[in-house]
């Protein structure tokens, strides 16, 4: 009887914790992907939580920049973190945009009409910054990267009787390595990696799919490919090539191929801590800022947490 009574008490405690949302304060906000159109419950949780790992040390964002590729594929562009966070954000970066220009010096790696943006990355110092005597050399970590795009209210892309569009995805099996000198030496997706996608188009059609991710979807890009790099040889771009990642989708994501508008864009990585270093020469001076992303949950996958950014992007249309 005593054992049975204890089990009842434990069950009651578990129910109370569940009703209160888990362990209390500090639970990160989760960006959609688990929502349903009828307001019902989200899909059941995946009981197997990935063993996300993170590099020891910090990756410093160089020149306060991210990098992305224009849809005309003429060059990789740099965008300042503050510009990305502004109302403007980045723009016209989707594969299949109506914008056509003759200069296509950077060819598309693969047909991927459902890719919401062509490529995006963080320009970081090659050398991992150690603190308190950390050993940052000869590391190999494996984790995930997640993207979330939610069409902003009032976007020019939302027509009459249309829904705000959503597209979110997680790429698993992302591997990052450092060499003996503590420099980033490799970034890739491991064999068998998958991309898990959730989307909702303007007609309120939902898509939930898992797709094989080919090699090259995550890689290091030499900073010489970025316009106005200033001859820098000490940084590198940790690049997410989404055209490559989406190239295996086939018709699985056909409903999402024409999403367009002004989107709130979020990116979260579990594999490394990214920091915008202090800049005493700026006006006003900038203090060091650890870039912490929002938790992004897609379908039944556990939420991706870690370093990240939040900003804005125009998809398949120039700013209005």
C-alpha positions in Angstrom: 0.0 0.0 0.0 2.9 2.4 0.8 4.4 1.9 -2.6 1.1 2.5 -4.4 0.5 5.6 -2.3 4.0 7.0 -3.2 3.3 6.3 -6.9 0.1 8.3 -6.7 1.9 11.2 -5.1 4.6 11.2 -7.7 2.0 11.1 -10.5 0.3 14.1 -9.0 3.5 16.0 -8.7 4.4 15.2 -12.4 0.9 16.4 -13.5 1.4 19.7 -11.5 4.8 20.4 -13.1 3.4 19.7 -16.5 0.5 22.1 -16.0 2.9 24.8 -14.8 5.1 24.5 -18.0 8.0 22.5 -16.7 10.6 23.6 -14.2 9.6 27.2 -13.8 11.5 30.4 -14.7 14.2 30.5 -17.4 12.2 28.3 -19.9 13.0 29.9 -23.3 10.2 31.2 -25.5 9.6 28.7 -28.3 9.0 30.0 -31.8 6.1 28.2 -33.6 6.1 25.2 -35.8 4.2 23.1 -33.4 1.0 25.0 -33.8 -2.1 23.6 -35.5 -4.6 25.4 -37.6 -7.5 24.1 -35.5 -6.1 25.3 -32.2 -5.5 21.8 -31.1 -2.6 20.3 -29.3 0.8 20.1 -30.9 2.3 16.8 -32.0 3.7 14.6 -29.3 7.3 15.4 -28.2 10.1 13.4 -29.6 11.3 11.5 -26.5 14.9 11.3 -27.9 16.6 14.7 -27.1 19.6 15.3 -29.4 22.9 15.4 -27.7 23.7 18.9 -28.8 27.3 20.0 -28.2 28.9 23.4 -28.1 32.5 24.5 -28.7 34.5 25.5 -25.7 35.4 29.2 -26.1 33.8 32.0 -28.1 33.4 32.9 -31.8 33.8 36.7 -32.3 31.6 38.2 -34.9 34.0 40.2 -37.2 33.1 43.8 -38.2 29.7 43.2 -36.6 28.7 41.3 -39.8 26.7 38.5 -41.2 26.9 37.5 -44.9 24.2 36.6 -47.4 24.0 36.1 -51.1 21.8 38.1 -53.4 19.3 36.2 -55.5 21.1 37.4 -58.7 24.1 35.5 -57.3 26.5 38.2 -58.3 28.3 38.3 -54.9 28.1 37.5 -51.2 27.0 40.7 -49.3 27.9 41.8 -45.8 25.2 43.2 -43.6 25.8 44.7 -40.2 24.0 43.2 -37.2 22.3 46.5 -36.4 21.0 46.7 -40.0 19.7 43.2 -39.9 17.9 44.0 -36.7 16.3 47.2 -38.2 13.0 47.4 -40.0 14.8 47.0 -43.3 16.8 43.9 -42.6 18.2 42.0 -45.6 16.3 41.7 -48.9 15.7 39.9 -52.1 17.6 36.8 -51.1 15.2 34.0 -52.2 16.0 31.4 -54.9 13.5 32.0 -57.7 13.0 35.7 -57.1 11.5 37.6 -60.1 14.5 39.9 -60.0 16.8 39.1 -62.9 20.3 40.6 -63.5 23.0 39.5 -65.9 25.8 39.2 -63.4 25.7 35.7 -62.0 29.4 35.2 -61.0 28.3 32.9 -58.2 26.3 30.1 -59.8 23.4 28.4 -58.0 24.6 25.1 -56.5 21.3 23.2 -57.2 17.6 23.9 -58.1 15.9 24.6 -54.8 12.7 26.7 -55.4 11.5 26.1 -51.8 14.6 27.6 -50.2 13.4 30.8 -48.5 16.9 32.4 -48.8 19.8 31.4 -50.9 22.6 31.4 -48.2 23.3 33.0 -44.9 26.3 33.0 -42.6 28.2 34.5 -39.6 31.5 36.2 -40.3 33.6 35.2 -37.4 37.3 35.3 -36.3 39.0 32.0 -37.3 40.5 31.7 -33.8 38.2 30.6 -31.0 38.6 33.0 -28.1 39.5 31.2 -24.9 38.8 32.6 -21.4 40.0 31.4 -18.0 42.6 29.0 -19.5 40.1 27.0 -21.6 41.6 24.5 -24.1 40.0 25.4 -27.4 42.2 23.3 -29.8 41.4 19.9 -31.4 37.6 20.1 -30.7 34.8 18.3 -32.6 31.2 19.1 -31.7 28.0 18.2 -33.3 24.7 20.0 -33.0 21.9 21.7 -35.0 21.0 25.0 -36.7 17.4 26.3 -36.9 15.7 29.0 -38.9 12.3 30.6 -38.5 10.5 33.0 -40.9 7.2 34.5 -39.8 5.5 37.0 -42.1 5.1 40.3 -40.4 1.7 41.8 -39.8 0.9 44.4 -42.5 3.4 42.8 -45.0 2.9 43.7 -48.6 3.1 40.0 -49.3 -0.2 39.3 -47.5 -3.1 39.6 -50.0 -6.8 39.9 -49.2 -8.2 36.8 -47.5 -4.6 35.4 -47.1 -2.8 34.1 -44.1 0.6 35.3 -42.8 3.1 32.7 -44.0 5.5 30.8 -41.9 8.5 28.6 -42.7 10.8 27.0 -40.1 13.4 24.3 -40.3 16.1 22.5 -38.4 19.2 21.0 -39.9 20.7 18.3 -37.7 24.1 16.7 -37.7 26.0 20.0 -38.0 29.7 19.3 -37.2 32.2 22.0 -36.2 36.0 21.4 -35.7 39.0 23.3 -34.5 42.7 22.5 -35.2 45.5 22.2 -32.7 45.9 26.1 -32.7 42.3 26.6 -31.8 41.2 27.8 -35.2 38.0 26.7 -36.9 39.2 24.2 -39.4 36.0 22.5 -40.7 32.2 22.9 -40.8 29.9 20.4 -42.4 26.8 18.3 -42.1 27.4 14.6 -41.2 26.3 11.8 -43.4 22.7 11.0 -42.8 21.8 14.5 -41.6 18.2 15.6 -42.1 16.3 18.8 -42.3 12.9 19.0 -40.6 10.5 21.5 -42.1 7.3 23.2 -41.0 5.5 25.7 -43.2 2.2 27.4 -43.7 1.4 29.2 -46.9 -1.0 32.1 -47.7 -3.8 29.6 -48.4 -3.4 28.1 -44.9 -2.0 24.8 -46.2 0.5 23.3 -43.7 3.5 21.2 -44.6 5.6 19.0 -42.2 8.4 17.1 -43.8 11.9 15.6 -43.1 14.4 15.7 -45.9 17.9 14.3 -46.4 20.6 17.1 -46.3 23.4 16.8 -48.8 27.0 17.6 -48.2 27.8 21.3 -48.5 24.7 22.5 -46.9 26.9 23.9 -44.0 30.5 24.8 -44.8 33.2 27.4 -44.3 33.3 30.2 -46.9 36.6 32.1 -47.5 36.0 35.8 -46.6 37.5 36.8 -49.9 34.1 35.9 -51.4 32.4 38.7 -49.5 32.3 42.2 -51.0 34.4 44.8 -49.2 36.4 42.2 -47.2 39.3 44.6 -47.0 41.9 42.0 -47.6 41.1 40.3 -44.3 42.6 36.8 -43.8 41.8 36.3 -40.2 38.1 35.7 -40.5 35.9 33.1 -42.1 32.1 32.8 -42.8 30.3 29.9 -41.1 27.8 29.5 -44.0 24.4 27.8 -44.2 23.9 27.1 -47.9 20.1 26.7 -48.0 19.9 26.2 -51.8 22.0 23.1 -51.3 20.1 22.0 -48.2 16.7 22.3 -49.9 17.8 20.7 -53.2 16.6 17.2 -52.1 13.1 18.4 -51.3 11.6 17.6 -54.7 7.8 18.2 -54.5 7.6 17.7 -50.8 7.6 21.5 -50.2 5.8 22.6 -53.3 3.2 24.4 -51.2 6.0 26.7 -49.8 7.7 27.6 -53.0 6.1 30.9 -53.5 6.1 32.4 -50.0 6.9 36.1 -50.2 6.7 39.2 -48.1 8.4 40.9 -45.2 9.4 38.3 -42.6 10.7 38.3 -39.0 13.7 36.1 -39.3 15.4 34.2 -36.5 18.5 31.9 -36.6 19.7 29.8 -33.7 22.8 27.5 -33.5 23.5 25.0 -30.8 27.1 24.4 -31.8 28.9 27.6 -30.7 28.7 30.7 -28.6 28.9 33.8 -30.8 29.8 37.2 -29.4 29.8 40.7 -30.8 33.0 42.1 -29.3 33.2 45.5 -27.7 34.0 48.5 -29.9 35.4 51.5 -28.1 35.8 53.4 -31.3 32.1 53.3 -32.2 29.9 56.3 -31.5 28.4 55.5 -29.1 30.8 52.8 -27.9 29.5 49.3 -28.1 29.8 46.9 -25.2 30.5 43.2 -25.7 27.3 41.4 -26.5 26.6 37.6 -26.4 24.3 36.7 -29.2 21.6 34.5 -27.7 19.0 33.1 -30.0 15.3 32.3 -29.3 14.5 28.6 -28.9 13.1 27.3 -32.2 11.0 24.2 -32.2 9.9 22.5 -35.4 7.4 19.6 -35.5 8.3 16.9 -33.1 12.0 17.9 -32.8 13.2 19.2 -29.4 13.7 23.0 -29.5 17.1 24.3 -30.7 18.7 26.7 -28.2 22.0 28.5 -28.3 23.6 31.4 -30.1 21.5 33.3 -32.5 20.0 36.5 -34.0 16.7 38.0 -34.7 16.0 40.5 -37.6 14.1 41.0 -40.8 14.2 39.7 -44.3 12.3 40.5 -47.6 11.7 37.2 -49.4 11.0 37.1 -53.2 10.2 40.8 -53.3 12.1 44.1 -53.0 11.3 46.4 -50.1 8.1 48.3 -50.6 
